[in-house]
Amino acid sequence: MKILFLYPNAGSQLGFNYGIAHLSAVLKQAGHDVALWQLCDDIEPLPSREQFISRLRRESADIIGFSVVTNQWPYAKKLAAWARRATDAPLVCGGIHTMAAGEEILQSKLFDYIIRGEAEEAFAEFVDTLSKNQDPSGLKNLGYLANGSLRFNPLRPLPDLTKLPFKDYDIFDFQKIIDAKNGWTGLMASRGCPFSCTYCFNHQLVSNYRQDLGCSFKGLNYIRHFEVNQMIQEIAYLLQNYRNISMFILDDDLFTFYREYVKQFCAAYKKISTLPFVVNAHVGFFDEKRARYLADANCSIVKFGVESGSERIRRQILQRRMKNKDIISAIETPSG
């Protein structure tokens, strides 16, 4: 089957979509034809309705999949309405917005299905089911309207990151993304976060998975890492195949969570690259050893989410239980 991914990246930060890259790799591995249209004004002018409809008809996809975060929903909704004029192919919405507002998406009646949660296994099974002309309504992670009623099937266990195929960079105009971001290039070594900050989707995602799977946070295995060797192979691939990379950005929610992983990654990284890189940290998971490992591998920026200078606001409103003295201590951590 031919699957066309639409990434409505207009009016939001230009980015590489890790989810689509993994999904495309999984689908191609299964023998499907995959294409992507990243709609972003930093890459090319946005299409008019007529241009959009014309291209969708030329693509002639069997399934059209949208990947949407919440601030992209208004544009995604407009594109889905246009797509309805262009094709009879099923429209499927994925991305974190399906966990935050699945009801709204389905009640718009613009999408035939939503895929909730991490979708590498779920969407592949969905595509395989449709390719056999079978009914997908019983598949896990699926949401849809049945006779006007909302149906949300249970979530399946989270995928094992070490078993995913190499991300499909070719589906993106990745060189143009690198150039538009002045050489800053994203990576992701892990998924998940141990915290439940009120402004973040993690607590809702965890709650839904735990409810459907009937497990503890530990049993969910929410925080998962790619193997260090997988990351090093990916970095080597990027350096060999793309130009003008000046900085790697580790987009993990909390790269410094496991000290041993930081140690192993940094030791391997400095053997293949001298480029600077950026990581996200937390004051509770940072110390002199981590700082030394990172500095030795040419990490140039460590980002801490402070959010507010008020301990009361952090504790009572944001669920960020950090003392001011601990924040200051983390920022002043010596690396030599």
TANORNOR-V405906 format. One record per helix or strand of 3 or more residues. SS is the DSSP state (A for helix, B for strand). FROM is the first residue (numbers start at 1). TO is the last residue. If there is no record, write none. Layout:
# TANORNOR-V405906
SS/FROM/TO
SS/FROM/TO
This chain:
# TANORNOR-V405906
B/2/8
A/18/29
B/33/39
A/49/59
B/63/67
A/70/86
B/90/94
A/97/107
B/113/115
A/120/131
B/142/146
B/149/152
A/161/163
A/174/180
B/184/187
A/202/213
A/217/220
A/228/241
B/247/250
A/259/272
B/276/281
A/283/285
A/288/296
B/299/304
A/311/318
A/324/331
